[in-house]
Each structure stands twice: as structure tokens, then as C-alpha cells.
Amino acid sequence: MGLSRRDFLKLTGGTAVASALAAGLSPDEAEAQEKELRIKGAVETKTICPYCSVGCGINVYTKDNKVIYTDGDPENPTNEGTLCSKGASLYQVINNPLRLVKPKHRAPGATEFKDVEWDWALDEIAKKIKDTRDRSFKIKSK
């Protein structure tokens, strides 16, 4: 019998709720207790969602410099604890093993990208922006 990830999560979530109800907790109390156990001992950092200009607040919980949980910040006046699907998926983006953590550069004529250092990449970007501005900048005469 194959058990999908979704079925596994349903089964374990259902078991947790059933256990909490058997212990006399309401579903809301059980959910709060589960969250408390998940973030116990973690450092909470308040930040802003990076996806759009709305400025939704996010609480990020870390242990050993690794993000373990994120949720909406109920104290933030913009979103009052709610998040859109992109903001809610921030945890998955951060912990994705395929996430790029170093800049890549493909030299002119090359077919492969190579890892480069941030300082070098930012200096190159600044040089290209300045070069473009210097070539096209015109002073308006009065």
C-alpha cells in the first residue's frame, strides 16, 4: 500500500486532533498547543514579506540558524496575521535544497554558469549601470 505525503499529513494531523480531543482540548486549543511545541526554544524574528509592496508582517522562527516555521504577524496592521499563498509558502522557499545561495555568472560566449562571489557580482552590476548611465546621460540646457 502506497501512502502519499498528503495522506500521511492527513493521518498524522487527524491523529493529533483526536488525541487532543481525547485529552479534553478544543480544536483551537489543540492547534495552539501543536504550534507551541513546534516552535519551542526557537528565536522569533519579525520581518516583512518580500513578494510585493503591501508589506505584510511575518514571524520567522529559527533554531540553530535554520528557519523551522513561519506565520503571519498578528500585530502587523497591514495583514493582521493573515498571509497570501506566496507569503505562506515562504518557509518552503527558504528551505528548498534547489535554492540558489550564490550568484551565478555566464561569461560572454560561455555555455555554462559558474558560481561567483557576491562582492564581485555587485561590483560588476554597479559598473554596468554606471557605464550605461554615462553613455546615455544628457544634461538639459535651460
N, C-alpha and C positions, 0 to 999 in steps of 0.2 A: 504494500500500500504506500503510495507516494503522498507526502504531506507538503503542500506548498507553504511558502513563507507566510502568505496571507492567512491560511488555515491555522498555522502554528500560532500566529499572533492572536487570532480569534479565540483559539483554545486556551492559551495562557491568560489572556485578558478575562475571558469568561470564568476561568478557574479563580483568578484573583478576586473578581467581583463576588462570586459565590462564596468564597472564603470570608470576605469582608461582611457579607450579609449574614452569614452564619455566626459571625462574631458580634452581630448586632449593630453594624455600621450602616448608615445610609449610603447610597451610591456616591453622593457628593463627598461624604467623609472618607469613603474608601479611595476615591480618586485623589483627594488631598493627601492621604497617608501614603499612597503609592508614589506621588511626586516627591514628598518629603524624603522617602527612602532613597529615591533615585538621585537626589541632589545633596544628600547628607555629606558634610565635610567638603563640599565644593565651594569655590570662590565665586561670588556673584559679581558680574560687571555689567553695568548699564551701557548700552550703545544705541546707535541709530541704524536702521535697516539701510543697506547700500543700494537697493534696487531702483528706487525712484525718488523724486524730490518731495514726497509727502512728509517724511521724517518720522516714521513710526518707531516707537521705542521697543527695544529688545533687551531682555535679560539673558546674559550668556553665563553659563555655569561651567567652570573649569576645575579639573583635578590634574595635578602633575603636568601643567601646561598643555592639557588636551581638553578640547571642548567636549563635554559629556551631555549637555542639554541646553536647549534654547526655548524661550517662550516670550510672548508679548508682555510688555511692561504695563501693568495696570495703573501705574502712577503717571504715565505719559499722557498728556492731554490730547494728543493727536489721535492715538488709536485705542487708548484706554484698555490695553491688554489684548486686543484682537490683532490678528495678522492676516494678510492675504496669503495665497498659496505660495508665492515666491518667498515671502518673509518667513513663512512657517517651514520652508524646506532649507533654510539657511544651515541648519545642523548637518544635513546631508551633503551640502556643497562643501562645507569646511572639512568634513571627514572623508571625502571622496578620495580613494587612492589614485585616481587618474588626474586629480587637480594639479595644475602646473604651479610650481612654487618658485621657479626661477625664470627669468626672461629668456626667450629664445631668439636667435638671430640667424637669418639666412643671408649669406654674403651674395653680392651680385653674381649671377651665373651659377651659383651652387644649387644643388638639388636637395640638400639636407639642412635641417635646422640644427644649431648647436647651442648648448647652454652657455650663457654669458653672465657676468656679474651685474648686479643692479646698478652700481656706480657707473660702469661703462655704458650700459644701456641708456640710463638717464642723461649722461653727458652727450651721447650720440643724438638722442631725441632733441635736446636743447640746441645742439649745433645745427641740426637740420631746420628747426623752427626759425632760428636766428638767420640762417642763410636765406631762407625763403622770404622772411620779412625784409632783409636788407636788399634783396633783388627786386622786390615789388613795392617798397615803401616810397611814397611820393608826398612831398610837403606841399600843402595847398598854399598858394600865394593869396594875399588879401587883395 
